[in-house]
Amino acid sequence: MKPTRGENIFQWINYLFLTVLCFTFLFPFWRIAAISLNEGLDASRGGINFWVRKFTLDNYIAVFSRGDILNAYTISIGRTVIGTLLSIILISLMAYGLSKNRLKGRKLINLMLILTMFFSGGLIPTYMLYKSLYLLNSFWVYVVPSLYGAAAVFIFRSFFRTLPQELEESAQIDGANDLIIFARIAIPLSMPIFATMALFSAVGHWNDYLTAVIYTTNEHLLPLQTLLMKVMNINQNESGSLAFGAVNLSDASRRTVTAESVKMAMLMVVVLPILVLYPFLQRYFVKGMIIGSLKG
């Protein structure tokens, strides 16, 4: 059917609205990238919104000239990979068990999970608990507390309940136990929800900075986001920028690097890995969210 005039107008309004919305989301990142690739002193004059005026990599050299940035990258990547893998494995196993009505004590476990969504012990009891578990000033303070989440368990559980029971019954007839059914049937059929929750967990680990602020005092355990927070607090002057790095720059380049340009480069270093990862998981992300919410 040929669209009516009103439908065409509505479609063009949608295109215009989505274009403006995309520009609103993308412009800040584009501007940060342009400033990070521009000479700091030149960028301080303003006017850099879309294009680089004086291209340079000195800001990124200043960032990576510090050894702590590489160490922070190692901590952030390590906690993201290990924390996400362990969390997804343990949560999916628990949710798969809770999706079965034959599990004894299932209602009590569900009730306990629901209570954790509304009540918490508070900061001081949590700190004392972590101390008693020897998690303070430990890499595992980033991983262990985030292994389980009630919301993630319920989303996985809702998804597993939509899987055909006939497949499980036929596998049981062939002699497969619950673990084999989970590994060979449930996981392959549930890749959208696995990718969705893995993305949620990875972004949460990557963006978390408060855990290091509260529970660690060891400078070698600072993740990338906490280091970024320290960089953002650098004073807006030349000594502040040089205090962060620039040790591998020539004298002429040092004079062009400013605290603001180093901050922009640091922001790009922190944000870019997630921006690169997201497009590969986007198709699973959309499908997993729709199935996990509507069918649940």
C-alpha positions as CSV (number, residue, x, y, z in Angstrom):
1,M,0.0,0.0,0.0
2,K,1.2,3.5,-0.8
3,P,1.8,5.5,2.4
4,T,-0.5,8.5,2.9
5,R,0.8,12.0,3.2
6,G,0.3,11.9,7.0
7,E,2.4,8.7,7.3
8,N,5.2,10.2,5.2
9,I,5.2,13.4,7.4
10,F,5.3,11.2,10.5
11,Q,8.1,9.1,9.1
12,W,10.2,12.2,8.3
13,I,9.6,13.6,11.7
14,N,10.8,10.3,13.2
15,Y,13.9,10.5,11.0
16,L,14.6,14.0,12.1
17,F,14.1,13.2,15.8
18,L,16.3,10.2,15.7
19,T,19.0,12.1,13.8
20,V,19.0,14.8,16.5
21,L,19.0,12.2,19.2
22,C,22.0,10.4,17.7
23,F,23.8,13.7,17.3
24,T,23.2,14.5,21.0
25,F,24.7,11.2,22.0
26,L,27.6,11.1,19.6
27,F,28.7,14.8,19.7
28,P,30.3,14.7,23.2
29,F,32.4,11.7,22.3
30,W,33.4,13.3,19.0
31,R,34.4,16.5,20.7
32,I,36.4,14.7,23.4
33,A,38.2,12.7,20.6
34,A,39.0,15.9,18.7
35,I,40.4,17.7,21.8
36,S,42.5,14.6,22.8
37,L,44.1,14.6,19.3
38,N,44.8,18.4,19.3
39,E,47.7,20.3,20.9
40,G,46.7,21.2,24.4
41,L,47.6,24.9,24.3
42,D,45.9,25.3,21.0
43,A,42.8,23.5,22.3
44,S,42.7,25.8,25.3
45,R,41.8,28.7,23.0
46,G,38.5,27.0,22.3
47,G,36.6,26.5,19.1
48,I,37.4,22.8,18.7
49,N,34.0,21.1,18.3
50,F,34.2,18.9,15.2
51,W,37.6,18.9,13.7
52,V,41.2,18.7,14.9
53,R,43.1,22.0,14.4
54,K,46.7,20.9,15.3
55,F,47.0,17.2,15.2
56,T,49.2,15.5,17.8
57,L,49.6,12.3,19.8
58,D,51.4,14.0,22.6
59,N,48.4,13.8,24.9
60,Y,48.2,10.0,24.5
61,I,51.9,9.7,25.0
62,A,51.6,11.6,28.2
63,V,48.9,9.2,29.3
64,F,50.7,6.0,28.5
65,S,54.1,7.3,29.7
66,R,52.9,6.6,33.3
67,G,53.3,3.0,34.5
68,D,50.2,3.2,36.6
69,I,47.9,3.5,33.5
70,L,49.1,0.1,32.2
71,N,48.7,-1.4,35.7
72,A,45.2,0.1,35.9
73,Y,44.3,-1.3,32.5
74,T,45.5,-4.7,33.8
75,I,43.3,-4.5,36.9
76,S,40.2,-3.3,34.9
77,I,40.6,-5.9,32.2
78,G,41.3,-8.7,34.8
79,R,38.3,-7.8,37.0
80,T,36.0,-7.4,33.9
81,V,36.9,-10.7,32.3
82,I,37.2,-12.8,35.5
83,G,34.2,-11.2,37.2
84,T,32.0,-11.5,34.2
85,L,32.8,-15.1,33.4
86,L,32.4,-16.3,37.0
87,S,29.2,-14.2,37.5
88,I,27.5,-15.5,34.4
89,I,28.4,-19.1,35.1
90,L,27.3,-19.1,38.7
91,I,24.1,-17.0,38.1
92,S,23.0,-19.1,35.1
93,L,23.6,-22.4,37.1
94,M,21.5,-21.0,40.0
95,A,18.8,-19.7,37.7
96,Y,18.5,-22.9,35.8
97,G,18.0,-24.8,39.0
98,L,15.3,-22.3,40.2
99,S,13.5,-22.6,36.9
100,K,12.6,-26.2,37.8
101,N,9.6,-26.8,39.9
102,R,11.0,-30.0,41.3
103,L,13.8,-28.1,43.1
104,K,13.2,-28.4,46.9
105,G,13.3,-25.1,48.8
106,R,12.8,-23.1,45.6
107,K,10.3,-20.7,47.1
108,L,12.5,-20.0,50.1
109,I,15.5,-19.3,47.9
110,N,13.4,-17.0,45.7
111,L,12.2,-15.1,48.8
112,M,15.8,-14.7,50.1
113,L,16.8,-13.3,46.7
114,I,13.9,-10.9,46.6
115,L,14.8,-9.6,50.1
116,T,18.3,-8.7,48.9
117,M,16.7,-6.4,46.2
118,F,15.0,-4.3,48.9
119,F,17.3,-4.5,51.9
120,S,21.1,-4.2,52.4
121,G,23.4,-4.2,55.4
122,G,24.7,-0.7,54.8
123,L,28.2,0.6,54.1
124,I,29.8,0.0,57.5
125,P,28.5,-3.6,58.0
126,T,29.6,-4.4,54.5
127,Y,33.1,-3.0,55.1
128,M,33.4,-5.1,58.3
129,L,32.2,-8.2,56.4
130,Y,34.8,-7.6,53.7
131,K,37.4,-7.1,56.3
132,S,36.5,-10.4,58.0
133,L,36.7,-12.1,54.6
134,Y,40.2,-10.6,54.0
135,L,38.9,-8.9,50.9
136,L,40.2,-5.4,51.7
137,N,43.2,-4.4,49.6
138,S,42.7,-7.5,47.5
139,F,42.0,-8.0,43.8
140,W,39.1,-10.2,44.8
141,V,37.1,-7.4,46.4
142,Y,36.2,-6.5,42.8
143,V,35.1,-10.0,41.9
144,V,33.6,-11.9,44.8
145,P,30.9,-9.4,46.0
146,S,29.5,-9.1,42.4
147,L,29.3,-12.8,41.7
148,Y,25.5,-12.9,42.3
149,G,22.7,-10.5,41.7
150,A,19.0,-11.2,42.3
151,A,17.8,-9.3,39.2
152,A,20.2,-11.2,37.0
153,V,19.1,-14.5,38.5
154,F,15.4,-13.7,37.9
155,I,16.1,-12.7,34.3
156,F,17.9,-15.9,33.6
157,R,15.2,-17.9,35.3
158,S,12.5,-16.4,33.2
159,F,14.4,-17.1,30.0
160,F,15.1,-20.7,31.0
161,R,11.4,-21.3,31.6
162,T,10.6,-20.5,28.0
163,L,12.8,-23.3,26.7
164,P,10.9,-26.3,25.3
165,Q,10.4,-29.0,27.9
166,E,10.3,-31.6,25.2
167,L,14.0,-31.2,24.6
168,E,14.8,-31.8,28.2
169,E,12.6,-34.8,28.4
170,S,14.1,-36.4,25.3
171,A,17.6,-35.8,26.7
172,Q,16.6,-37.4,30.0
173,I,15.3,-40.4,28.1
174,D,18.8,-40.7,26.5
175,G,20.3,-40.7,30.0
176,A,21.5,-37.1,30.2
177,N,21.6,-35.5,33.7
178,D,20.8,-31.9,34.5
179,L,24.4,-30.6,34.0
180,I,24.6,-32.2,30.5
181,I,21.2,-30.8,29.6
182,F,22.3,-27.4,30.9
183,A,25.6,-27.4,29.0
184,R,24.4,-29.0,25.7
185,I,20.8,-27.8,25.4
186,A,20.1,-24.8,27.6
187,I,23.3,-22.8,27.0
188,P,23.2,-23.1,23.1
189,L,19.5,-22.0,23.1
190,S,20.1,-19.1,25.5
191,M,23.0,-17.3,23.9
192,P,21.0,-14.0,23.5
193,I,20.4,-13.8,27.3
194,F,24.0,-14.9,28.1
195,A,25.4,-12.1,25.8
196,T,23.0,-9.5,27.3
197,M,23.8,-10.3,30.9
198,A,27.5,-10.6,30.1
199,L,27.4,-7.1,28.6
200,F,25.6,-5.7,31.7
201,S,28.1,-7.3,34.0
202,A,31.1,-6.2,31.9
203,V,30.0,-2.6,31.8
204,G,29.3,-2.6,35.5
205,H,32.8,-3.9,36.2
206,W,34.5,-1.6,33.8
207,N,32.7,1.5,35.0
208,D,33.0,0.8,38.7
209,Y,35.3,3.2,40.6
210,L,33.7,3.4,44.0
211,T,34.8,0.0,45.2
212,A,38.5,0.9,44.9
213,V,37.9,4.2,46.7
214,I,36.2,2.5,49.7
215,Y,37.9,-0.8,50.0
216,T,41.5,-0.4,48.8
217,T,44.4,1.8,49.7
218,N,47.0,0.0,47.6
219,E,47.9,2.2,44.6
220,H,48.7,-0.9,42.5
221,L,45.1,-2.2,42.8
222,L,43.4,1.0,41.4
223,P,41.3,0.2,38.3
224,L,41.1,2.5,35.3
225,Q,38.0,4.4,36.4
226,T,39.5,5.2,39.8
227,L,42.7,6.4,38.2
228,L,40.6,8.5,35.8
229,M,38.9,10.1,38.8
230,K,42.3,11.1,40.1
231,V,43.3,12.6,36.8
232,M,40.1,14.6,36.6
233,N,41.0,16.2,39.9
234,I,44.3,17.5,38.6
235,N,44.6,21.3,38.8
236,Q,44.1,23.2,35.7
237,N,47.7,24.3,35.2
238,E,50.9,23.2,33.6
239,S,52.5,21.7,36.7
240,G,49.3,19.6,37.2
241,S,49.5,18.2,33.7
242,L,53.2,17.4,34.0
243,A,52.6,15.8,37.3
244,F,50.5,13.2,35.6
245,G,53.0,12.2,32.9
246,A,54.6,13.5,29.8
247,V,58.0,12.1,30.8
248,N,58.6,10.6,27.3
249,L,57.9,13.9,25.5
250,S,60.3,16.4,24.2
251,D,60.6,19.8,25.9
252,A,58.7,21.4,23.1
253,S,55.9,18.9,23.3
254,R,55.7,19.2,27.1
255,R,54.9,22.9,26.7
256,T,51.9,22.1,24.5
257,V,50.4,19.4,26.8
258,T,47.8,20.7,29.3
259,A,45.8,19.1,32.0
260,E,42.6,19.4,30.0
261,S,44.0,17.7,26.9
262,V,45.4,14.9,29.0
263,K,42.0,14.4,30.6
264,M,40.3,14.2,27.2
265,A,42.9,11.6,26.1
266,M,42.3,9.7,29.4
267,L,38.6,9.7,28.8
268,M,39.0,8.2,25.3
269,V,41.3,5.5,26.7
270,V,38.7,4.5,29.3
271,V,35.6,4.7,27.1
272,L,37.0,3.2,23.8
273,P,37.2,-0.5,24.8
274,I,33.5,-0.6,25.7
275,L,32.5,1.3,22.6
276,V,34.4,-1.2,20.5
277,L,32.9,-4.2,22.3
278,Y,29.3,-3.1,22.2
279,P,28.6,-3.5,18.4
280,F,29.6,-7.1,18.5
281,L,27.1,-7.9,21.2
282,Q,24.3,-5.5,20.1
283,R,22.3,-8.1,18.1
284,Y,22.3,-10.4,21.1
285,F,21.6,-7.5,23.5
286,V,18.4,-6.4,21.7
287,K,17.1,-10.0,21.3
288,G,18.0,-11.0,24.8
289,M,16.2,-8.0,26.4
290,I,13.1,-8.6,24.4
291,I,12.8,-12.3,25.1
292,G,13.9,-12.0,28.7
293,S,11.3,-9.3,29.5
294,L,8.3,-10.3,27.4
295,K,8.4,-14.1,27.8
296,G,9.3,-13.8,31.5
